[in-house]
Amino acid sequence: MTNSNLFIETERLLIRPFKMEDIAPSYVMNLDAEVSKYTGDGGIVSEKEIERRIIENVFGDYEKYGFGRLAVELKGENKFIGFTGLKYLEDMDEVDLGYRFMKEYWGKGIATEAAKACVSLGFDSLVLKRMIAMVLPENTGSIRVLEKLNFIYEKEIVEDNQLAKIYALIKAEGPNNG
């Protein structure tokens, strides 16, 4: 799968591979304490660290696995508003659905719309049979998004020294699984 397969258009969103121009707005998004509150990744980091994570982790995942986290824009605005996407977790041998958006885009159904598009990408294009999502127990907004997408709670684990809930979605079998 090439990066060109990672361009997704929904009713309101353009979902695309990250670009270097996304580093600055990613940093700004992560400066918001409410956005970073439920990420489990240590919160605010320097712009240089965001750049390193995007180059090594995001671009590295595209190269190694053919997919990864994707930048999200509102159609017609041509600006980064957050990210979504699938990430292969080597240590768990699972594919993780994730999303993070600037606070002004919360509560508008954008996370659900973006995550739903990534579920379709995972099951239809990447031919995955299962995906997971990890969420901190107090992140009720993300739990609602996962439940709308039919993810089922599986278990709790300790990830990055924090308790996290694992939700999973298994692809339906049969001719009418779309």
Secondary structure, 3 states (H helix, E strand, C coil): CCHHHHCEECCCEEEEECCHHHHHHHHHHHHCHHHHCCCCCCCCCCHHHHHHHHHHHHHHHHHHHCCCEEEEEECCCCCEEEEEEEEEECCCCEEEEEEEECHHHCCCCHHHHHHHHHHHHHHHHCCCCEEEEEECCCCHHHHHHHHHCCCEEEEEEEECCEEEEEEEEECCCCCCCC
